[in-house]
């Protein structure tokens, strides 16, 4: 897997591996294009290396961007879609200025059925890796004896 200019994969204090900036990025700057393959499914995917594009189309991230961790207070977001010719595209975009050495993170916003406990350490951490609109549903499902992933609740 070729390296991406301006990024480096590291052991993360958030979870497992992570990605840090090796240079400064400005707010709204496209940090990198995402390399991946298009996946079509009618069911939401329980995979942290897949990003939703549009409708039932997801992009399975095949480059270093797959190791960008979740945060409830992210500093990047992933913009993407499917072109008319059927080709997927996605970019990692800075939400704010990012300094060299800072770990990149985006909000995974999982559907409630795939919610996981969150340990991102953000001051406004929701406690769950879940779409903010589905937080109460995830909490209710976890309160019914489920721990960790609430699938099947």
C-alpha positions in Angstrom: 0.0 0.0 0.0 1.7 3.2 -1.1 2.0 6.0 1.5 -0.1 9.1 1.2 1.8 12.4 1.3 1.1 14.4 4.4 -0.2 11.4 6.4 1.4 8.6 8.5 -0.1 5.5 10.2 0.8 5.2 13.9 -0.3 3.3 17.0 -3.1 5.4 18.3 -4.1 6.5 21.8 -7.7 6.3 20.6 -7.8 2.7 19.3 -5.4 0.4 17.5 -3.8 2.1 14.6 -4.5 5.7 13.6 -3.4 8.4 11.1 -1.6 11.6 11.9 -0.9 14.6 9.8 2.8 15.1 9.0 2.1 18.6 7.8 -0.4 21.4 8.6 -3.8 21.4 6.8 -6.3 24.3 6.5 -10.0 24.1 7.3 -11.9 22.8 4.2 -8.7 21.5 2.6 -9.0 18.2 0.8 -6.4 16.1 2.7 -6.4 13.1 0.4 -8.5 11.1 -2.0 -9.6 7.7 -0.7 -8.7 4.6 -2.7 -11.3 1.9 -2.4 -13.8 -0.4 -4.1 -17.5 0.1 -4.4 -19.7 -2.2 -2.4 -23.5 -2.4 -3.0 -25.7 -3.7 -0.2 -29.2 -3.2 1.1 -28.1 -3.9 4.7 -25.9 -1.5 6.6 -22.4 -2.8 6.9 -20.8 -3.6 10.3 -17.3 -2.6 9.2 -15.3 0.3 10.3 -13.3 0.3 7.1 -16.3 1.0 4.9 -17.8 4.5 4.4 -21.3 5.1 3.2 -21.5 7.1 -0.1 -25.1 7.2 -1.3 -28.2 5.0 -1.2 -27.0 1.4 -0.7 -23.5 2.2 -2.0 -20.4 2.0 0.3 -16.7 2.4 -0.3 -14.4 -0.2 1.2 -11.3 1.9 2.0 -8.1 0.2 0.8 -5.5 2.8 1.7 -4.2 4.4 4.9 -7.5 6.3 5.3 -9.0 3.0 6.6 -7.1 3.6 9.9 -8.6 7.1 10.6 -10.3 6.6 13.9 -13.7 7.7 15.2 -14.2 10.7 17.4 -17.3 12.4 18.7 -15.4 15.7 18.1 -13.8 14.9 14.7 -11.4 17.1 12.8 -12.1 15.7 9.3 -15.1 14.4 7.4 -15.4 12.1 4.4 -17.2 13.5 1.4 -18.0 11.0 -1.4 -20.4 9.6 -3.9 -20.8 7.6 -7.1 -20.2 9.3 -10.5 -22.6 8.8 -13.4 -20.1 6.3 -14.9 -20.5 4.2 -11.7 -17.1 5.1 -10.3 -16.9 5.8 -6.6 -15.1 8.8 -5.2 -14.3 10.0 -1.7 -12.1 12.7 -0.1 -11.0 13.3 3.4 -11.6 17.0 4.2 -10.4 19.0 7.1 -13.3 20.4 9.3 -10.9 22.9 10.9 -7.2 23.7 10.8 -5.1 20.6 11.6 -1.5 20.8 12.9 1.3 18.4 12.0 1.4 15.6 14.5 -2.4 15.7 15.2 -4.4 12.5 14.8 -7.1 12.6 12.2 -10.6 11.4 13.2 -14.1 11.5 11.8 -17.5 10.6 13.2 -18.4 7.1 12.0 -22.1 7.7 12.8 -23.0 4.0 12.9 -26.6 3.0 12.7 -28.0 2.1 16.1 -27.9 -1.6 15.5 -24.1 -1.5 15.0 -23.4 1.0 17.8 -20.2 0.3 19.8 -19.0 1.8 23.1 -16.9 4.8 22.4 -13.6 5.7 24.1 -12.5 8.6 21.9 -11.7 10.8 24.9 -13.5 13.9 23.4 -14.9 16.3 26.0 -18.3 15.8 24.4 -18.0 12.1 23.9 -21.5 10.5 23.4 -20.2 7.2 24.9 -21.3 5.4 21.8 -20.0 5.2 18.2 -23.4 5.9 16.7 -25.2 8.5 14.6 -26.2 11.2 17.0 -29.9 10.9 15.9 -29.8 7.3 16.9 -28.1 7.7 20.3 -31.1 7.1 22.5 -32.1 4.0 20.5 -28.5 2.6 21.0 -28.6 3.4 24.7 -32.1 1.7 25.1 -30.8 -1.4 23.2 -27.7 -1.5 25.5 -29.9 -1.1 28.6 -31.7 -4.4 27.6 -28.7 -6.4 28.6 -26.6 -5.9 25.5 -22.9 -4.9 25.8 -20.6 -3.5 23.2 -22.2 -3.9 19.8 -26.0 -3.7 20.0 -26.7 -5.7 16.9 -29.6 -8.0 17.3 -31.2 -5.9 19.9 
